[in-house]
Amino acid sequence: MCCSEKPRVSNFDFPERLVFEQMEESIAIYDREARFLYANPPMLARLGTGIEAVRGRCLWDLFPDAHDNEFSRALRRTLQTGEKLRLEHYYEPWGSWFDNRFYPHEHGACVVSHDTTARKRAEQLAHELAGERAQLLESLPAAVAVVRAPDWVYELSNSTNDALGGRGALLGKRVADVLPELEAQGYVALLQHVQQTAEPYVGNQVRVVVEAPNGPREMFLNGVYQPLRGPGGDIDRVMAFAYDVTEEVRAAQRLQELAQQLSQSEARARRLSDSGVIGVVFWTRDGRLVDANDAFLRLVGYTREELLSGKVSWKDMTPPELAWLDERALAEIDVSGICAPYEKEYIAKDGRRVPILLGTALWEGSQDSGVAWILDVSGRRATELERDRLLESERHARAQAEAANLSKDQFLAMVSHELRTPLNAMLGWARLLKSGTLDAPRRERALDVIERNALAQAQLIEELLDISRIVSGKLNLEVARFDVKGVVEAAVDTVRPALESKRMSLRLVVPSHVEPTFGDAHRIQQVVWNLLSNAVKFTPTGGNIEVTLEQHAAETILRVSDDGPGIPPAVLPFIFESFRQADSSITRSFGGLGLGLSISRHLVELHGGSIAAFSEGDGRGAIFVVRLPHAGVAMRSEASAPSRARPTPTARSLTQLAGLHVLVVDDEADARELIATILAEVGALVATAPSTEAALALLATRRFDVLVSDIGMPGQDGYDLMRAVRRAPEPQVRAIPAAALTAYARTEDRARAIAAGYQLHLTKPVDPTNLVEVVGSLAKLAEQLTQ
């Protein structure tokens, strides 16, 4: 097809023009003689000209080299036959690849060209990388294979692995089908073990017998089975690496055999020196090497010419620190003419230190020359070093685990002791009270002891709960603006009775004005109380304690110091760790679980602060410093969190509950009787119920002002009771104020009780005064709600 004279074409238009103008592909429309009728902007940009310069011109006029290439032939075919064609070709002048689509058009043909150069280059690069990876896999001296569970089908196998099995290409075949003898020897079971345990298997000099065409072939392999995880995270494949060390193993076996034949003739030794595995060298006592085989020369990196020139000496190749091994061997040779094989190192020509196994003997009739057999044991030495490292790591881990278990055992023994000690005092005095033999002063003493020890046991339990919350990450703060000065003074007031009993002095240094800060006032007071309690506990009678509070622009600093025995240097780094005490023996001088400082550290860190301990040693006292940054806790306004109406203590709750109808629910008879007695003593009219069902029956027939219920009860618990109460059809039942009285004391337990419908959450053991205040407050709340 040849183009005729250029026609006069102007203002060529067609319906798709606006669409073509917006497309990124290069688009051209040709008439039936392959003359340009239209080119969109990307096509004109590639041609480097405007539409008027190309319209009406023949394709081959613009591109003479395209007169008979693939593109022109495809264009002619579409123009002649109306076929839709697709052609991807490389246009060398532009150095680019194009994906061309040829469509018939009412005026001739339309060609849409998409530049695929970037994709082509990416594909070429991927192909080259895949080839490099395959070459790398094939170049490895190891047999490499990947088999997929559960049938253990080969997904990858390099030529070394194929040759090792002796069955040709293994890809796509099951291990049990192509190498059934391996299954019989337990290697398929080993694959299953690696998959199930996710632990790699490392084997050294593992014996394998393969059925070869000419009979069973014994091999020794150093191998690794490495578990592989699939996209879902499960182990579905195992990669196997295996190095054929058959020759090394057999060489070692031969070395043992040769050691028994060292006295044989020089001719046999020379024949043996032709071996390419074991190095054989002929030496003299003064250090010269007379001759050696190729294996020895390769081992040490010297040429035969260098050896024969006398430049190579076995003494020079021996590290100075190992020379005594050779001296010992020569002494043994002087006695028996032969020495037992021993390990040493040679320094190769390039400076490498080569571990070797060496056996040697004198020539018959000679005292100054002999022959030595040398085996490179670098691989075995590396394996032994790795084994030693793993053993040492395991020993260290086991020692740490044993130490941790010992600490926990000691802690549990301490917990048992600290819980039993107050229990013993309470039980003993209670039995004396029950006997009726105590006079009035001793009865008062008994009651004081029981109360003090009950409080001590409650504090121990609270510390254990705090540690549980800390470990589980469930210890939360109730953040609000609070008076830090008042918190410190309240903690000081709490320990004053203990100070007075030990005739100790406490100096409180607090600024006259301290700005309120954000945090959990209860938890900060707990920290201050812990530090003060420790100072009182460990400082001897008549000692001194100083508490200092400082407030700066960015932080508040609290210091608690004493002139007690101090903290031993060995204990100081661990003073804030759980399950650690300076003295955890049975003869320790002070009680407690040793959790107070650990709890304090976590509470301070939850506030974004830090706590540190300082001591100059035995008898020099201790200083604890708490730093609380003012921005350490997110400032949450109490008004921003929705909450149920909370009652506050009233004058009535602090005095009497006369005429107040209270329903007490608890499945434990002793607990019901105690709560009923406390409330009845201040005038309340108390009814009791042992279960949720009984309580609902009473509520349906009688009117009560306040409900106090246990949570943990068999069948329907306290949550079920409260949900039933809040759904009751009677308004007076539905609106009854209620308090949960329970041994479940966690923050989440309190939140769950409030969510179920209780106004207040009290923990057992409960203080009688506090219980009376709460019931009075709930009664006042009921009055407010009915007004």
C-alpha positions in Angstrom: 0.0 0.0 0.0 1.5 3.4 -1.1 0.3 6.8 -0.1 -1.0 9.0 -3.0 -0.5 12.7 -3.1 -1.4 14.5 0.2 -5.1 15.4 0.1 -6.4 18.6 1.5 -7.9 17.7 4.9 -9.2 20.3 7.3 -11.3 20.4 10.4 -11.6 16.6 10.7 -14.1 15.8 13.4 -15.8 12.7 14.8 -18.0 11.8 17.9 -15.2 10.4 20.0 -12.9 13.4 19.7 -13.6 14.9 23.2 -13.1 11.5 24.8 -9.8 10.9 23.0 -8.6 14.3 24.0 -8.8 13.4 27.7 -7.1 9.9 27.4 -3.5 9.2 28.5 -2.9 6.7 25.7 -1.5 7.8 22.4 -4.4 7.6 19.7 -4.1 8.1 16.0 -6.7 7.8 13.2 -5.5 6.8 9.7 -7.4 6.9 6.4 -7.5 3.9 4.2 -4.1 4.9 2.7 -2.4 5.1 6.1 -2.5 8.9 6.2 -2.9 10.7 9.5 -6.4 12.1 10.0 -6.1 12.7 13.7 -3.7 12.5 16.7 -4.6 13.2 20.3 -2.3 15.4 22.5 -0.3 12.4 24.0 0.4 11.2 20.4 1.4 14.7 19.2 3.6 15.1 22.3 5.4 11.9 21.4 5.7 13.0 17.7 7.0 16.4 18.9 4.8 18.4 16.5 1.3 19.8 16.0 -1.7 18.3 14.2 -1.4 20.5 11.2 2.1 19.2 10.6 1.0 15.6 10.4 -2.6 15.6 9.1 -2.7 14.2 5.7 0.8 12.8 5.8 1.5 9.1 5.3 2.8 7.0 8.2 5.9 5.9 6.3 6.7 9.5 5.3 7.0 10.3 9.0 8.6 7.0 9.9 10.5 5.6 6.9 11.9 2.8 9.0 8.3 1.6 9.8 7.4 0.9 6.2 7.6 -2.9 6.7 7.8 -3.5 10.3 5.2 -5.3 12.6 3.3 -2.1 13.3 2.8 -1.2 9.6 1.8 -4.8 8.7 -0.8 -4.8 11.4 -2.1 -1.4 10.3 -2.4 -2.6 6.7 -4.2 -5.7 7.8 -6.8 -3.8 9.8 -7.3 -1.3 6.9 -7.7 -4.1 4.4 -9.8 -6.6 6.4 -11.4 -4.6 9.2 -10.0 -7.0 11.8 -9.3 -5.9 15.4 -5.7 -6.6 16.2 -3.4 -6.3 19.2 0.4 -6.0 18.9 3.1 -5.4 21.5 6.4 -4.3 20.0 9.6 -2.5 20.7 10.3 0.7 18.7 14.1 1.1 18.8 14.4 4.8 17.8 12.3 5.7 20.8 13.7 3.0 23.0 10.2 2.1 24.2 7.7 -0.8 24.3 4.1 -0.2 23.2 0.9 -2.3 23.5 -1.0 -1.3 20.3 -4.6 -2.0 19.7 -5.9 -1.7 16.0 -9.6 -1.0 15.5 -11.5 -0.5 12.2 -12.9 3.0 11.8 -15.4 4.5 9.4 -12.5 6.6 7.8 -10.0 3.8 8.0 -8.4 2.6 11.3 -7.9 3.8 14.8 -4.7 2.8 16.7 -4.5 3.1 20.6 -1.0 2.8 21.9 -0.1 2.3 25.5 3.5 2.7 26.7 4.5 -0.5 28.5 8.2 0.3 28.8 8.2 0.4 32.6 6.3 -2.9 32.9 8.6 -4.6 30.5 11.6 -3.4 32.3 10.1 -4.6 35.7 9.3 -8.0 34.2 12.9 -8.2 32.8 14.3 -7.3 36.2 12.1 -9.8 37.9 13.1 -12.5 35.4 16.8 -11.7 36.0 16.4 -11.8 39.8 14.5 -15.1 39.6 17.4 -16.4 37.5 19.9 -15.2 40.0 18.0 -16.8 42.9 17.8 -20.1 41.0 21.5 -19.9 40.2 22.3 -19.2 43.8 20.2 -22.1 44.9 21.9 -24.4 42.4 25.4 -23.1 43.4 24.9 -24.0 47.0 27.1 -27.0 48.1 24.2 -28.1 50.3 21.1 -30.2 49.3 18.1 -27.9 49.7 14.5 -28.9 49.6 11.1 -27.6 50.8 8.3 -30.2 51.5 4.7 -29.4 52.2 2.6 -31.1 54.9 0.6 -33.3 55.4 1.7 -35.4 52.4 5.3 -34.0 52.4 5.4 -33.2 48.7 8.6 -31.6 47.3 7.9 -28.0 46.4 11.5 -27.2 45.9 14.6 -29.3 45.3 17.9 -28.2 43.9 20.0 -30.5 41.8 22.3 -31.4 44.7 19.2 -32.7 46.6 18.0 -34.6 43.6 21.4 -36.2 43.2 21.5 -37.0 46.9 18.3 -39.1 46.6 19.5 -40.8 43.4 16.0 -40.8 42.0 16.1 -37.9 39.5 14.0 -34.8 39.8 11.9 -34.8 43.0 9.8 -31.7 42.5 6.0 -32.4 42.9 6.6 -35.9 44.4 5.9 -37.3 47.8 8.8 -38.2 50.0 7.1 -41.5 50.9 6.7 -42.4 47.2 10.2 -41.6 45.9 12.2 -42.3 49.0 10.2 -44.9 51.0 13.3 -46.0 52.9 13.5 -42.6 54.6 10.0 -43.0 56.0 11.1 -46.4 57.4 14.1 -44.8 59.0 11.9 -42.2 60.8 12.7 -39.1 58.8 9.1 -38.5 57.8 8.1 -38.7 61.5 10.8 -36.2 62.2 9.3 -33.8 59.7 5.9 -34.2 61.5 7.6 -33.5 64.8 9.2 -30.3 63.5 5.8 -29.2 62.1 4.0 -29.9 65.4 6.6 -28.4 67.8 7.7 -25.5 65.6 11.2 -26.3 66.7 14.0 -26.7 64.2 15.9 -29.9 64.2 19.7 -29.9 63.9 21.5 -33.2 63.2 25.2 -33.8 62.9 26.7 -36.8 61.1 23.2 -38.4 60.9 23.4 -41.8 59.2 21.0 -42.3 56.2 20.7 -45.4 54.0 19.4 -44.8 50.5 18.4 -47.6 48.1 20.6 -47.0 45.1 20.4 -49.1 41.8 23.5 -51.0 42.8 22.3 -51.6 46.3 22.0 -49.7 49.7 24.2 -46.6 49.9 25.2 -45.4 53.4 25.6 -41.6 53.8 26.3 -39.3 56.7 24.6 -35.9 56.7 24.8 -32.7 58.7 21.3 -31.3 58.4 18.7 -28.8 59.6 15.0 -29.1 59.4 13.5 -25.5 59.6 9.7 -25.1 60.0 8.1 -22.5 57.7 4.9 -20.6 58.3 2.3 -20.1 55.6 0.3 -16.9 55.0 -2.1 -17.8 57.8 0.6 -18.2 60.4 0.4 -22.0 60.6 3.5 -24.2 59.9 2.7 -26.0 56.7 6.1 -26.6 55.2 9.6 -27.7 56.3 12.8 -26.6 54.6 15.7 -29.1 54.8 19.4 -28.3 54.4 21.8 -31.2 54.2 25.5 -31.3 53.8 27.0 -34.6 52.7 29.8 -35.3 55.3 30.1 -38.9 54.4 33.7 -38.4 53.3 34.6 -36.5 56.5 33.1 -39.2 58.7 34.7 -42.0 56.8 38.0 -40.1 56.8 37.8 -39.9 60.6 37.1 -43.6 60.7 40.0 -44.2 58.4 42.2 -42.0 60.6 41.5 -44.3 63.5 42.4 -47.3 61.4 45.6 -45.6 60.1 46.7 -44.8 63.7 47.1 -48.6 64.2 49.2 -49.0 61.1 51.7 -46.1 61.6 54.6 -48.5 61.8 54.1 -49.9 58.3 56.5 -49.3 55.4 57.2 -46.0 53.6 55.7 -47.4 50.4 52.3 -47.9 52.1 52.5 -44.4 53.7 53.2 -42.9 50.2 50.2 -44.7 48.7 48.1 -43.3 51.6 49.5 -39.8 50.9 47.7 -39.9 47.5 44.4 -39.6 49.3 42.7 -36.3 48.5 40.8 -36.1 51.9 43.4 -36.6 54.6 46.5 -34.4 54.7 49.7 -36.4 54.8 53.0 -34.7 55.6 56.6 -35.9 56.1 58.4 -34.0 58.8 61.7 -33.7 60.6 62.2 -33.0 64.3 63.8 -29.6 63.6 60.6 -28.3 62.0 61.2 -29.0 58.3 58.4 -30.4 56.1 60.1 -32.7 53.6 57.0 -33.5 51.5 53.2 -33.4 51.7 50.2 -34.4 49.6 47.8 -32.0 47.9 45.2 -32.3 50.6 47.7 -30.9 53.2 48.8 -28.1 50.8 45.2 -27.1 50.2 44.6 -27.1 53.9 47.5 -24.6 54.8 47.4 -22.7 51.5 51.1 -23.3 50.5 52.4 -24.5 47.1 54.6 -27.5 46.7 57.4 -25.2 45.5 57.2 -23.2 48.7 57.2 -26.5 50.7 60.2 -28.0 48.9 62.2 -24.7 49.2 62.2 -25.1 53.0 60.2 -22.0 53.6 57.4 -23.9 55.4 57.9 -25.2 59.0 55.5 -27.1 61.1 56.8 -25.2 64.1 56.1 -21.8 62.5 52.6 -22.9 61.5 51.8 -23.9 65.1 50.5 -21.0 67.4 52.9 -20.4 70.2 50.3 -21.2 72.9 49.8 -24.6 71.4 53.5 -25.6 71.0 53.3 -27.6 74.2 51.0 -30.1 72.5 53.7 -30.9 69.9 56.3 -31.2 72.6 54.1 -33.6 74.5 53.6 -35.6 71.3 57.4 -35.8 70.6 57.9 -37.0 74.1 55.4 -39.7 73.6 57.0 -40.6 70.2 60.4 -40.9 71.9 58.9 -43.6 74.2 56.7 -45.7 71.8 57.5 -44.3 68.3 53.8 -43.3 67.9 51.5 -40.8 69.6 47.8 -40.8 70.0 45.8 -38.4 67.7 45.4 -35.0 69.2 43.7 -31.7 68.2 45.6 -28.5 67.6 45.6 -25.6 65.1 47.8 -24.6 62.1 48.2 -21.0 61.0 47.6 -21.1 57.2 49.5 -18.9 54.7 46.6 -16.3 54.7 46.6 -16.1 58.5 43.6 -18.4 59.1 43.7 -20.7 62.1 42.7 -24.1 60.9 41.5 -26.7 63.6 43.0 -30.1 62.8 43.1 -33.6 64.2 46.7 -34.9 63.9 48.2 -38.3 64.3 51.9 -39.0 63.8 54.6 -41.7 64.1 58.4 -42.1 63.5 59.7 -43.9 60.5 61.1 -47.3 61.4 64.7 -47.0 62.4 64.6 -43.1 62.6 64.5 -40.8 65.7 64.4 -37.5 63.8 61.7 -37.9 61.0 58.3 -39.2 60.6 54.9 -39.0 58.9 51.7 -37.3 60.1 48.1 -37.6 59.1 46.1 -34.5 59.3 42.3 -34.0 59.1 40.5 -30.7 58.9 37.9 -30.6 61.7 36.7 -27.0 61.2 33.1 -28.1 60.6 33.1 -30.2 63.8 34.7 -27.5 65.8 32.2 -24.9 64.7 29.4 -27.4 65.6 30.9 -28.0 69.0 31.3 -24.3 69.7 27.6 -23.7 68.8 26.6 -26.7 71.0 28.6 -25.3 73.9 27.0 -21.8 73.4 23.5 -23.4 73.4 24.3 -25.4 76.5 25.6 -22.4 78.3 22.5 -20.4 77.3 20.3 -23.2 78.5 22.1 -23.4 81.8 21.8 -19.7 82.3 18.0 -19.8 81.4 17.5 -22.7 83.8 19.4 -20.9 86.6 17.2 -17.9 86.1 14.0 -20.0 86.1 15.2 -21.8 89.3 15.9 -18.5 90.9 12.5 -17.2 90.0 10.8 -20.3 91.3 12.8 -20.1 94.5 11.7 -16.4 94.9 8.1 -17.4 94.4 8.3 -20.3 96.8 9.9 -18.1 99.4 7.2 -15.5 98.8 4.4 -18.1 99.1 5.9 -19.3 102.4 6.1 -15.6 103.5 2.4 -15.1 102.6 1.4 -18.2 104.5 3.4 -16.9 107.6 2.0 -13.4 107.4 -1.6 -14.5 107.0 -1.4 -17.2 109.7 0.3 -14.9 112.3 -2.7 -12.5 112.8 -5.1 -15.4 112.4 -3.3 -17.2 115.3 -3.7 -14.1 117.5 -7.4 -13.6 116.5 -8.3 -17.3 117.0 -6.4 -17.6 120.3 -8.0 -14.5 121.9 -11.4 -15.4 120.5 -11.3 -18.8 122.2 -10.2 -17.1 125.5 -13.2 -14.7 125.2 -15.4 -17.7 124.5 -14.2 -19.4 127.7 -15.5 -16.6 129.9 -12.4 -16.6 132.1 -11.0 -13.2 131.2 -11.6 -10.2 133.4 -12.7 -6.8 132.0 -9.2 -5.3 131.2 -8.1 -8.5 129.5 -11.4 -8.7 127.5 -10.7 -5.2 126.2 -7.1 -6.3 125.4 -8.5 -9.3 123.5 -10.8 -7.2 121.5 -8.0 -4.7 120.6 -5.8 -7.6 119.5 -8.5 -9.2 117.4 -9.3 -5.8 115.7 -5.7 -4.9 115.1 -4.8 -8.3 113.6 -8.0 -8.3 111.4 -7.0 -4.9 110.0 -3.4 -6.2 109.4 -4.8 -9.3 107.6 -7.1 -7.1 105.5 -4.1 -4.9 104.6 -2.1 -8.0 103.5 -5.0 -9.1 101.3 -5.3 -5.7 99.8 -1.6 -5.7 98.9 -2.0 -9.1 97.2 -5.0 -7.8 95.2 -3.0 -4.7 94.2 -0.2 -6.8 92.9 -2.7 -9.0 91.0 -4.2 -5.8 89.4 -0.7 -4.5 88.5 0.4 -7.8 86.9 -2.9 -8.1 84.9 -2.8 -4.4 83.9 -6.2 -3.8 85.5 -5.2 -1.3 88.2 -7.0 2.0 87.2 -6.7 5.5 88.6 -9.7 7.6 89.6 -8.2 10.9 88.5 -9.4 14.3 90.0 -7.9 17.5 91.3 -6.8 16.9 94.9 -4.9 18.6 97.7 -1.6 16.9 97.8 -0.6 18.7 101.0 -3.8 17.3 102.7 -3.0 13.8 101.4 0.5 13.9 102.9 -0.7 15.3 106.2 -3.5 12.6 106.4 -0.9 9.8 105.8 1.3 11.3 108.6 -1.7 11.3 110.9 -2.4 7.6 110.1 1.1 6.5 111.3 1.2 8.8 114.4 0.1 6.1 116.8 2.9 3.9 115.6 5.4 6.8 116.0 4.3 7.4 119.5 4.5 3.7 120.5 8.1 3.7 119.4 8.9 7.1 120.9 10.0 8.4 117.4 10.0 12.0 116.1 8.6 13.0 112.8 9.5 16.4 111.2 7.1 17.5 108.5 8.4 20.2 106.1 5.5 21.4 103.9 5.1 24.8 102.2 2.3 27.0 103.6 0.6 27.0 100.2 0.5 24.0 97.8 -1.5 24.2 94.6 -3.9 21.3 94.0 -2.8 18.8 91.3 -4.4 16.0 89.3 -4.2 12.4 90.2 -5.8 9.6 92.3 -5.7 11.0 95.9 -6.4 7.6 97.5 -3.5 6.0 95.6 -1.0 8.8 96.3 -2.0 8.6 100.0 -1.3 4.8 99.7 2.2 5.6 98.4 3.0 8.1 101.2 1.6 5.7 103.8 3.7 2.8 102.4 6.9 4.9 102.6 6.1 6.2 106.2 5.1 2.7 107.3 8.4 1.3 106.1 10.3 4.1 107.8 8.5 3.5 111.1 8.9 -0.3 110.8 12.7 -0.3 110.0 13.8 2.7 112.2 14.7 1.6 115.7 12.9 3.0 118.8 13.7 6.7 119.4 14.7 7.3 115.8 13.9 10.2 113.5 11.8 10.6 110.3 11.6 13.6 108.0 8.9 14.2 105.4 9.5 17.0 102.9 7.1 18.3 100.2 8.3 20.6 97.5 6.3 22.0 94.6 7.9 23.3 91.4 6.6 24.5 88.1 6.6 21.1 86.5 6.5 18.6 89.3 5.8 18.0 93.0 8.6 16.2 95.0 8.1 14.2 98.1 11.1 13.0 100.3 10.8 10.5 103.2 14.1 10.0 105.0 15.0 8.1 108.2 18.1 7.4 110.3 17.4 3.6 110.4 19.7 0.8 109.4 19.8 1.8 105.7 19.6 -0.5 102.7 22.4 -2.9 101.8 24.1 -2.0 98.4 23.3 -5.5 97.1 19.6 -5.0 97.7 19.3 -1.4 96.6 18.9 -2.1 92.8 16.1 -4.6 93.5 14.3 -2.7 96.3 11.2 -1.9 94.2 10.8 -5.5 92.7 8.0 -7.8 93.7 8.8 -11.0 95.7 12.1 -9.4 96.9 13.1 -8.5 100.4 16.4 -7.6 102.0 15.9 -10.5 104.4 13.5 -13.3 103.3 14.8 -15.9 105.7 12.8 -17.5 108.5 14.7 -15.4 111.1 13.9 -12.0 109.5 13.3 -9.2 111.9 10.4 -7.5 110.3 7.0 -8.8 109.0 5.1 -8.0 105.8 5.1 -9.4 102.3 7.6 -6.9 100.9 5.1 -5.7 98.3 4.6 -2.1 99.5 7.5 -0.6 97.6 6.7 -2.5 94.4 3.1 -1.3 94.6 4.2 2.2 95.3 6.5 2.2 92.2 3.7 1.0 89.9 1.3 3.6 91.4 3.8 6.5 90.9 4.6 5.3 87.3 0.8 5.2 86.5 0.9 8.9 87.5 3.7 9.5 85.0 6.2 9.9 87.9 9.2 8.2 89.3 10.3 6.9 92.7 13.9 6.2 93.8 15.7 5.0 96.9 19.1 6.1 98.2 21.2 4.8 101.1 24.8 5.2 102.0 24.9 1.7 103.5 24.5 0.0 106.8 23.4 2.2 109.6 23.3 5.3 107.4 19.5 5.5 107.0 17.5 5.7 103.7 15.9 8.3 101.6 12.9 7.8 99.2 12.2 10.4 96.6 8.9 10.6 94.7 8.5 12.9 91.7 5.0 13.5 90.4 4.8 15.6 87.2 1.9 18.0 87.0 1.1 16.8 83.4 1.7 13.1 84.2 -1.9 12.1 84.4 -4.6 12.9 81.8 -6.7 15.6 83.5 -10.2 14.2 83.5 -13.0 16.3 85.0 -15.3 14.3 87.2 -18.2 16.1 85.3 -17.1 14.6 82.0 -17.7 11.0 83.0 -21.4 10.0 83.4 -22.0 8.4 86.7 -24.9 7.2 88.9 -26.0 9.6 91.7 -23.7 9.0 94.7 -24.9 9.5 98.3 -22.9 11.5 100.8 -22.7 11.0 104.6 -25.5 12.8 106.4 -26.1 13.8 110.0 -28.6 10.9 110.2 -26.1 8.3 108.9 -23.6 9.4 111.5 -26.0 9.0 114.4 -28.9 6.6 114.4 -31.0 4.7 111.9 -34.1 4.6 114.1 -37.2 3.4 112.3 -35.4 2.7 109.0 -36.4 -0.6 107.3 -33.4 -2.4 105.9 -33.3 -5.7 104.0 -30.0 -7.6 104.3 -29.3 -10.4 101.7 -26.4 -12.8 102.2 -26.1 -16.6 101.8 -23.7 -16.8 104.8 -25.6 -17.0 108.0 -22.8 -15.4 110.1 -22.4 -12.5 107.7 -26.2 -11.9 107.7 -26.3 -11.9 111.5 -23.3 -9.6 111.8 -24.7 -6.9 109.4 -28.2 -7.2 111.0 -26.7 -6.8 114.5 -24.7 -3.7 113.5 -27.7 -2.0 111.9 -30.1 -3.1 114.7 -27.8 -1.6 117.3 -28.4 1.9 115.8 -32.1 1.5 115.6 -32.8 0.0 112.2 -35.6 -2.5 111.6 -33.7 -5.3 109.8 -35.1 -8.2 107.8 -32.7 -10.9 106.3 -32.9 -13.2 103.3 -30.5 -16.0 102.5 -31.0 -15.9 98.7 -32.1 -13.8 95.8 -35.4 -15.7 95.6 -36.2 -15.0 99.3 -35.2 -11.4 99.0 -37.6 -10.8 96.0 -40.4 -12.5 97.9 -39.9 -10.1 100.9 -39.7 -7.1 98.6 -43.0 -8.1 97.0 -44.8 -8.1 100.4 -43.1 -5.5 102.5 -41.8 -2.0 102.0 -38.0 -1.4 102.7 -36.0 1.9 102.8 -32.6 0.4 102.0 -31.3 -2.9 100.5 -27.8 -4.3 101.4 -26.8 -7.4 99.4 -23.9 -9.8 99.0 -22.8 -10.4 95.4 -21.4 -14.0 95.4 -24.3 -16.2 96.2 -25.3 -19.7 94.8 -27.9 -19.8 92.1 -28.9 -16.2 91.3 -26.2 -13.8 92.5 -26.3 -10.2 93.7 -26.2 -8.9 90.1 -29.2 -11.0 89.2 -31.0 -9.6 92.3 -30.4 -6.0 91.4 -31.4 -6.5 87.8 -34.7 -8.0 89.0 -35.2 -5.2 91.4 -34.6 -2.5 88.8 -37.1 -4.2 86.5 -39.8 -4.7 89.2 -43.3 -3.4 88.3 -43.7 -1.8 91.7 -42.2 1.8 91.8 -41.2 1.5 95.5 -39.3 -1.7 94.8 -37.7 -0.4 91.5 -36.5 2.8 93.2 -35.1 1.3 96.5 -31.5 2.5 97.2 -29.0 -0.4 97.4 -25.4 -1.1 98.5 -23.4 -4.1 97.4 -21.4 -5.6 100.3 -19.0 -8.2 98.9 -15.5 -9.7 99.1 -15.0 -8.9 95.4 -12.8 -5.8 95.8 -11.4 -5.2 92.3 -12.0 -1.9 90.4 -13.9 -3.9 87.7 -16.0 -5.5 90.4 -17.1 -2.1 91.7 -17.8 -0.9 88.1 -19.9 -4.1 87.5 -21.9 -3.5 90.7 -22.7 0.1 89.8 -23.7 -0.9 86.3 -26.1 -3.6 87.7 -27.9 -0.9 89.6 -26.3 -0.5 93.1 -25.6 3.0 94.3 -22.6 2.0 96.4 -20.0 -0.8 96.5 -18.5 -1.9 99.9 -15.8 -4.5 100.4 -15.6 -7.0 103.2 -14.5 -6.8 106.0 -16.6 -3.7 106.5 -16.1 -1.2 109.3 -19.4 -0.9 111.3 -19.2 2.9 111.4 -18.8 3.0 107.7 -21.7 0.6 107.1 -24.0 2.8 109.3 -22.9 5.9 107.4 -23.6 4.3 104.0 -27.1 3.0 105.0 -27.9 6.5 106.4 -26.7 8.1 103.2 -28.8 5.7 101.0 -31.9 6.5 103.1 -31.2 10.3 102.6 -30.9 9.6 98.9 -34.2 7.9 98.8 -35.8 10.9 100.6 -34.3 13.3 97.9 -35.6 11.1 95.0 -39.1 11.1 96.4 -39.4 14.8 96.9 
